[in-house]
Amino acid sequence: MKNVYLLFIAICICLSACKKDEFGNKVDASYQKWTAFKSSNNNSYTYTVYSSSIFGGFAETKFTVKNGKITTREYLSGYYKTPSDSLTVRASWTENESTLNTHGTAGHELLTIDEIYNKAKTVWLKVDPKENAIYFEANNDGLISTAGYVPNGCQDDCFNGVDIKDIKPLVNAPSF
């Protein structure tokens, strides 16, 4: 009987050690697609981070990455006037390699997609699931599209993480 009990404990330990966290398998599968994508595009691509408010405001930040390095960051923010849905732009700017990160907290932080996957794995998806609703989606042809969390009970604009509208190969990227 003692041997059966020890065998049962050993099986439980093995199963729990092999079990991924809730999003681990999805993140790993998406990251594998990402590594193939960046390899086929010389780690040169564009991606757009989007955020919006239930009150009508929005912001998007488009990044250009060449050979694994961010070279431009373009920002647009504004709101839609109802009922016409016409766009009012509040801010619009572009940073290049020499001016990156010169607009303070406006725009999404400077992160490559590799850094976003890392932050997703180590920060956004690691919060306490008892205290937060946690999200991970890979709707950009299997690449990361949403990673983050919302604290339980929060009512308005509480998402912590990233929403990526698109990830595209950089046209005319140099090949090395």
Long-range contacts (C-beta under 8 A, 24 or more apart in sequence): 21-125, 22-129, 22-134, 23-125, 23-134, 23-136, 26-136, 26-138, 27-117, 27-120, 27-121, 27-125, 27-136, 27-144, 27-147, 29-138, 29-142, 30-117, 30-138, 30-142, 30-143, 30-144, 31-117, 33-138, 33-141, 33-142, 33-143, 34-113, 34-114, 34-117, 34-143, 34-144, 37-143, 37-167, 37-169, 38-68, 38-113, 38-114, 40-169, 41-169, 41-170, 41-173, 42-67, 42-173, 42-174, 42-175, 42-176, 43-67, 43-68, 44-169, 44-170, 44-173, 44-174, 45-113, 45-167, 45-168, 45-169, 45-170, 45-173, 46-166, 46-167, 46-168, 46-170, 47-113, 47-164, 47-165, 47-166, 47-167, 47-168, 48-164, 48-165, 48-166, 49-108, 49-162, 49-163, 49-164, 49-165, 50-163, 50-164, 50-165, 51-108, 51-159, 51-163, 53-156, 53-157, 54-156, 54-157, 55-79, 55-156, 55-157, 56-80, 56-82, 57-90, 59-107, 60-165, 61-107, 61-108, 63-108, 63-110, 63-112, 64-170, 65-112, 65-113, 65-170, 66-170, 66-173, 66-174, 67-173, 67-174, 67-176, 68-112, 68-114, 69-112, 70-100, 70-110, 70-112, 71-96, 71-97, 72-96, 72-97, 72-100, 73-100, 73-101, 73-107, 73-110, 75-103, 75-106, 75-107, 77-106, 108-162, 113-143, 113-144, 113-167, 116-144, 116-147, 116-162, 116-164, 117-144, 119-147, 119-162, 120-144, 120-147, 120-148, 120-161, 120-162, 124-148, 124-149, 124-160, 124-161, 124-162, 125-149, 135-161, 140-164, 140-166, 140-167, 141-167, 143-167
